[in-house]
């Protein structure tokens, strides 16, 4: 597999993540990719994002089983009386 990443910074040191650098463009190209079912595991370098994806998946399963109103943001529910 060969990937190509081209970024075009508009200020600062650009793609290095400094607060002064903003990313204006990002282009990716993948070749010789395999089907998702053939991939053993998708790795993530962002633990917080991974945790949100797991929580979102769990919430989707709860909604599918118990209905849309079964789960939601805590701020939308009134305290129990």
C-alpha contacts under 8 A as a table, 3 or more apart, distances in Angstrom:
res1	aa1	res2	aa2	distance
1	X	30	X	7.07
1	X	31	X	5.69
1	X	32	X	5.34
1	X	33	X	6.55
2	X	30	X	6.15
2	X	31	X	5.73
2	X	32	X	7.49
3	X	28	X	6.78
3	X	29	X	5.45
3	X	30	X	4.87
3	X	31	X	6.76
4	X	27	X	7.56
4	X	28	X	5.51
4	X	29	X	5.39
4	X	30	X	7.14
5	X	26	X	6.97
5	X	27	X	5.64
5	X	28	X	4.99
5	X	29	X	7.21
6	X	25	X	7.85
6	X	26	X	5.84
6	X	27	X	5.45
6	X	28	X	7.13
7	X	15	X	6.73
7	X	23	X	6.97
7	X	24	X	7.47
7	X	25	X	5.59
7	X	26	X	4.80
7	X	27	X	6.82
8	X	14	X	7.24
8	X	15	X	7.72
8	X	23	X	6.29
8	X	24	X	5.73
8	X	25	X	5.44
8	X	26	X	7.01
9	X	12	X	7.51
9	X	13	X	7.10
9	X	14	X	4.18
9	X	15	X	6.30
9	X	21	X	6.47
9	X	22	X	5.94
9	X	23	X	4.99
9	X	24	X	5.85
9	X	25	X	7.56
10	X	14	X	6.55
10	X	21	X	6.53
10	X	22	X	5.77
10	X	23	X	6.42
10	X	24	X	6.12
11	X	14	X	6.00
11	X	20	X	6.32
11	X	21	X	4.63
11	X	22	X	6.11
12	X	18	X	7.21
12	X	20	X	5.12
12	X	21	X	4.31
12	X	22	X	7.65
13	X	16	X	6.12
13	X	17	X	7.74
13	X	18	X	6.66
13	X	20	X	7.49
13	X	21	X	5.51
14	X	17	X	6.56
14	X	18	X	6.94
14	X	20	X	7.73
14	X	21	X	4.21
14	X	22	X	5.71
14	X	23	X	6.10
15	X	18	X	7.74
15	X	21	X	7.04
15	X	22	X	7.54
15	X	23	X	6.48
16	X	21	X	7.79
17	X	21	X	6.67
17	X	22	X	7.96
18	X	21	X	5.39
19	X	22	X	7.48
23	X	26	X	7.40
30	X	33	X	6.62
34	X	38	X	6.57
34	X	39	X	7.35
35	X	38	X	5.51
35	X	39	X	7.06
36	X	39	X	5.41
37	X	40	X	7.81
39	X	42	X	7.22
44	X	47	X	6.93
44	X	50	X	6.71
46	X	49	X	5.39
46	X	50	X	6.28
47	X	50	X	5.02
47	X	51	X	6.18
48	X	51	X	5.11
48	X	52	X	6.34
49	X	52	X	5.10
49	X	53	X	6.27
50	X	53	X	5.11
50	X	54	X	6.32
51	X	54	X	5.16
51	X	55	X	6.21
52	X	55	X	5.07
52	X	56	X	6.00
53	X	56	X	5.04
53	X	57	X	6.14
54	X	57	X	5.17
54	X	58	X	6.28
55	X	58	X	5.09
55	X	59	X	6.16
56	X	59	X	5.06
56	X	60	X	6.18
57	X	60	X	5.08
57	X	61	X	6.37
58	X	61	X	5.16
58	X	62	X	6.32
59	X	62	X	5.09
59	X	63	X	6.19
59	X	71	X	6.78
60	X	63	X	5.13
60	X	64	X	6.14
61	X	64	X	5.06
61	X	65	X	6.22
62	X	65	X	5.18
62	X	66	X	5.84
62	X	67	X	7.39
62	X	70	X	7.03
62	X	71	X	7.11
63	X	66	X	5.31
63	X	67	X	4.63
63	X	68	X	4.87
63	X	69	X	7.27
63	X	70	X	6.12
63	X	71	X	6.72
64	X	67	X	5.81
64	X	68	X	7.37
66	X	69	X	7.86
66	X	70	X	5.86
67	X	70	X	5.65
68	X	71	X	6.91
69	X	72	X	7.10
72	X	76	X	7.21
73	X	76	X	5.73
73	X	77	X	7.51
74	X	77	X	5.61
75	X	78	X	7.73
